[in-house]
């Protein structure tokens, strides 16, 4: 019981790991003894964070653009060249696009849905050999998909592709969980509410007080909040949990 949340020695990959919620999860994993690979489209940002986190543990940069199949396949190939197994995959890479319904562009819809939903499936697919190599009945491999509270309840803003793709991510999580359970691979989702991230920066700047006031806990999420849920899902404590979507939102979607 004393080591229920121990993830020391596990190999993890966090996509979209160079900033925001991905950085928070990667930091939590590194500081708790996992060997963490982070990937993002921007090499400089990915390399810089990996160097910073390497002062606290093991963190390696593997930059790729997961908005393309070439990027997904390249990431899987690079990781397989370095590791014989993958214990934890965090599908966090994502994007948003806001525009009035009358003007919402197809290009914005395609970009957001490709990254937030299509890449979750195909990144998991391409990394299945490494996940299966790590998986056993006693110690299942884990896939953690980062969805959103906006995939549970419609947002006030005109971010149609974002909310739709995150709702799709939650259903994809359940479908993958059912399919991969016989392979001893657990698949769960986290649905964050408002956190201090680049994606939320402008919204918090202009509507921060209103967002805090609407939240039942009257605050913005902290790195410890999201890292704690991600550690639970990756550890022995979460070994009997699969197909779940865990809101991490201060009760925003529930109360």
N, C-alpha and C positions, 0 to 999 in steps of 0.2 A: 504493500500500500504506500510505502514511503517514496516510491519511484514512479508513481502513476503518470506523472507529467514529464518524465525523463525522455529527451530526444537526442542525448549525446551520442555521437558516432553515426547518426543517420545522414544519408546523402539527400539533399533537397535541391529543387530547382524552383525559383520564383520568377515568373515572367512579369514584365512590367515592374521589375524589381529595383529600378534605379531611383524611384521617387515615390512620394505619396504612400498609399496603403501598402504597396509592394515593398517599399523601403522599411516600413514599420514591421511587416511580417518577417522580412529577411533579417532585420536587426534582432528581433526576438529569437529567431532560430539560431543565428550565429552566437548570441550571448548565452544560449542554453546548450551549446556544444555540438550543434549540427555542422556538417560541411555543406556550405550553401553556394550554389551557382545562381547568379542573377543575370537576367537577360532583358534588354530593352533595345529600342530602335536606335537610340543615340549612344554611340560608342563612348564618347568622352564622359558623359554622365554615368554610364555603367562602370567604366574603368575607375572613375573617381570614387564612387561609393564602395566598390570592391576594395580599393586601397584603404579607404577609411575603416571599413568593417574588419579588414584583415588585421588591424591592430587589436581587435577584441576576440578574434577567433579565425575561422577559415571561411573566406569568401572569394569566389572566382567570377570574373566577368566573362560572359558569353553573349555579346551583342548580336541581335538579329531582328529583322523586321517581321513580326508575326502576322502582319496584315497580308502577307503573301505566302503561297504554298512553298516557294523557294526558301523563304526565311524559316518556316516551320521545319522543313526537311533539313536545312542547314544546321539548325539548332540541335535537332535529334542526332544528326551525324556527329557534330562536335562533341556532344555530351557522351555519346557511345564510345568515342575515341579516348575518353578520359576516365570513364566509370563503367564497371561491369553491371551495376545495378542502380536503381533510383528508388529510394524509399518514399519520398514525398514530392509530389508535383503540385505546385500552386499556380493555377491559371488565373493570373491577375491582370494581364495586359488588357487595356481597354481605352475607349475614346467616347466622347460625347459630341453632339452637334445640336445646337438650338436655332430654330428659325420659325417664323409664323407659319401656320398650317398652309396658307395660300402660297407661300414661297419656298416651302421645304424642298431642298434639291435632292434629286436622285443620287448624286455623288456623295452627299452627306450620309444618306441612308445606307448606301453600299459600304462606305468606309466603316461606319459604326457597327453595322451588323456583321461584317466580315471579321472585325477584330474582336468584338464582344461575344460572338456566338460561334461563328464558323471556326475561328482559330482555337477555341476551347476544345471542340471536337477533334480537330485534326492534330493539334499538339498532343492530346491524350493518345490518339491513335498511333502516331509515329513513335511515341515513347513507351508503348505497351511492352515491347521486349524487355526494356530495362525495369519497368514496374513489375512485370511477371517474374523477373530474375530475383527481385527483392522480396516477393510476396510468399507468405506461408500462413497456414491456419493459426499458428501461434503469434505471428507478427505480420499482419497484413500490410501491404503497401497502401499508400494514401494518395488520393487526388482531392484537392481542395479548390473549388471554383469560387471566385469572388464575383458574386452577383450584386444586388443593390436593393435597398428598401424601395426604390422606384420600380423594381420588378414585382413588388407585392401590392403597393398602392400607387395610383397614378400621381405623378408630380404636378405641381402647379405651373411648371414651366413647359414650354413647347419643345421638349426634347424627345420627340416621338420614337425615333430609332433606338435611343438609349433605353427607355423604359421597356420597349418591346423586346429588345435583345436580351435585357437582363431577366425578364420574365421567361424568355426562351432558355436562358442559361439555367434557371431553376428546374425547368422540366427536363432539360438535357441531363442535369445532375441526377435526377431520379431515374431516368432511363439507363444511363451509364451504370448507376449503382446496381440496378437489377441485373444487367448483363454481365458485369464484372465481378459480382459477388462470388461465383464459383471459382474464379481465379484468385480469390483472396485479395482483391483490390477494393478498398472502400472509397466511395465517392460521395462527398458532401459539399454543400455550398455555405458561404457566409454572405449575408446581405447587410453591408454596412449602411449606416445613416451618414450624417454629416461628420466629416473629419477634415483636419487641416491638410489639404492636398492641393496640388497645382490645378486639378480639375475643378475643385471647389473654391479656389482662391477668390475669384471675382465675385462669385455668389456670396461668399462670407463677407467680403468687403462691403458690398452694397446692401445685403439683407441679413447680416450676421445676427443682429439683435432679435429680429423677428424669428429667425430660425431657432435661436436659443429659447426664445419665449414659447414657441410651439412645442418644443421637445419636452416630454414629461420630466426628464431629469435636468432640464434647463442648462444644458452644456453641450459642447462639441466633443466628439470622441477623441481619446488620447491614444498614443501608440500602444500603450499597455493593454488597452481595451481590445483592440483588434488582434494584437499578437497573442493575447491570452486565449482567444477562441481558436486561433490557428494552431497554437501549441497543443491545446486539448485534442483537436481533430487529428494531430500527427502522432500523438503519444498513446501509451497503453490505456490511458483514461478514455480514449475515444474508440477503442478497438471493437466495440459492439454497436457503433453508430454508423449507419450508411444510408444514403438517400435522403438525408436531412438537409433542411435549409435553416440556418441559425441566424436570426436577425441580430445585428450588433449596432443598435440604433437608439439606445436610451428609451425604448418603448414607443418610438415614433409611429411605427406601423401597427402597433398592437393595442395601444391605449386610446 
